Amino acid sequence: SVLSVELSGPKSETALVRLVDGTEFGISDLVESSVDPRSPLKLVAKCRLYNIPVRNATLADVGGVVGGSGKKKKVYMNERVAEAAEKEKEKKKRMEEDERERLAELYRLEGEEKGFLQE
């Protein structure tokens, strides 16, 4: 009946639990300890045991490192490196277009050659 768990806070001391019926409740007495059963690590371990997705809100909200799709984005500190990466993308697109044009011309020539041989 638990849909997901979201940990937040610098030490993951609060958790927001979402149930299947849409109800949400918070757990605010999590204690960072290796032996205390109220530890966030123990909560995450129990969630993994029952295949419940756990999300750490503070890590996901860092911004710039992980986009909305969940994929890592490259972060460029130097604008020249960013320009070079953009030019590489454009170069790759041009090369793909040239390859498509080359193949189309090749297929066209092969078609003409077959017509010439059949005559």
Protein Blocks (a to p, Z undefined) as FASTA:
>chain_A
ZZbdcdedjkopaccdddfkopacddfkbccdfkbmkbfklmmmmmmmnopacddfklmm
ngojacfkopacdddfbfklmmmmmmmmmmmmmmmmmmmmmmmmmmmmmmmmmmmmmZZ
